[in-house]
Amino acid sequence: MDTLQPEREEQRLTERQRMVLRLLVREYVVSGRPVGSKTLAEQFPVSVSSATIRNDLAALEHVGFVQQPHTSGGRIPTDQGYRYYVHHLMGSPELSSGDQIMIRHQFRQVEAQLDSWVDFAAEVLAETAGNVSIVTAPRSMVARLRHFEMISLQPRLALLILVTQESAVRQMMLHLPEDADQATLSRLTDVMVPMVRGLRAEDVESQIVGATELPAYVLEQIAIGLRGMGSVEHTQIRHSGLENILGQPEFAGAAGHNVLELLRGSALLGALLPQMSVGHEVQVFIGDENPADALRHFGVVMATYGIDGEVTGILGVLGPTRMSYWRSISSVRYMARLMSDLMEDLYSSS
């Protein structure tokens, strides 16, 4: 995170230095090349000499907001510089009303099913932000059981299939305490499903008292399975827009392979979820601020969406630290609001 407190940062920079940093970040985002004083002087809104800009760049370098990769070259923003830009120079970005209307209209064309929304959200967010999108399917804060089935594999081996109220599915192997054929398991399922439908893990466990050996074992395993449904490994994640960053210089060669590895499995969510706060505010992690080593070369913009206290998911974008934070933040903020509104409508009408 920043080593300088925001109040102290504000005092360290003059208004002209703030303008220099703002212009430098914008130019570097577009070009990907170190920015020189002459380029900045040409873009400055009032007439300022290159020598004056060089002095301002030296001051920005002193406080750690820019760096000079090569002695004779221009400057680039540091992670701290990006953070200052996001906090103090960017304002509160919002997508244009035209973009908002277009996106909302596109969603209205999609059938009212959560799976469709999640896939479509990943595509739209990648296109709008110009980076890799990350969208998880919403899940209940506490998993509740809708249905379960048991399939006999061997006399003492069965497959347990759990389905939650949010349509999440988990399969578990059961090593039964006694022999049971398919007919026995089917009869047991018919009796037990009405008993446990809509229950949480702890409620299922309360049914164990007084149950005979086989039903008690099944109830215990259902409770274990429901608790596991909330784990990272069982969170469904969609992503889109990989081509948006693989063509950028930061991700040439091995770095591009690292992006692919990061998006596989649950590594990305495992790194991000512990850092996410509840609520719909956008959170930004830049470079070394990221909690996992694998993310230290990235900018990550994330937000939660859903219905407070009931069901939630996360969405965001992953890109180089040299991303357009204005575009990424405004896109993530709007998509989180839209997905929350859609879920409110869906749940209120169901």
HELIX and SHEET records of a PDB file:
HELIX    1   1 PRO A    6  ARG A   12  1                                   7    
HELIX    2   2 GLU A   15  SER A   31  1                                  17    
HELIX    3   3 SER A   37  GLN A   43  1                                   7    
HELIX    4   4 SER A   50  HIS A   62  1                                  13    
HELIX    5   5 ASP A   79  TYR A   84  1                                   6    
HELIX    6   6 TYR A   85  LEU A   89  3                                   5    
HELIX    7   7 SER A   97  ARG A  108  1                                  12    
HELIX    8   8 LEU A  114  ALA A  129  1                                  16    
HELIX    9   9 GLN A  182  VAL A  196  1                                  15    
HELIX   10  10 ALA A  201  SER A  206  1                                   6    
HELIX   11  11 GLU A  213  GLY A  228  1                                  16    
HELIX   12  12 VAL A  232  HIS A  234  5                                   3    
HELIX   13  13 LEU A  242  LEU A  246  1                                   5    
HELIX   14  14 PRO A  249  PHE A  251  5                                   3    
HELIX   15  15 ALA A  254  LEU A  263  1                                  10    
HELIX   16  16 ALA A  267  LEU A  272  1                                   6    
HELIX   17  17 LEU A  273  GLN A  275  5                                   3    
HELIX   18  18 GLY A  287  GLU A  289  5                                   3    
HELIX   19  19 ASP A  293  LEU A  295  5                                   3    
HELIX   20  20 TYR A  325  SER A  349  1                                  25    
SHEET    1   A 2 VAL A  66  GLN A  67  0                                        
SHEET    2   A 2 ILE A  76  PRO A  77 -1                                        
SHEET    1   B 4 ARG A 139  SER A 140  0                                        
SHEET    2   B 4 VAL A 311  PRO A 320 -1                                        
SHEET    3   B 4 VAL A 132  THR A 136 -1                                        
SHEET    4   B 4 ILE A 237  SER A 240 -1                                        
SHEET    1   C 4 ARG A 139  SER A 140  0                                        
SHEET    2   C 4 VAL A 311  PRO A 320 -1                                        
SHEET    3   C 4 PHE A 298  ILE A 307 -1                                        
SHEET    4   C 4 GLN A 283  ILE A 286 -1                                        
SHEET    1   D 3 LEU A 145  GLN A 154  0                                        
SHEET    2   D 3 LEU A 157  THR A 164 -1                                        
SHEET    3   D 3 VAL A 169  HIS A 175 -1                                        
END                                                                             
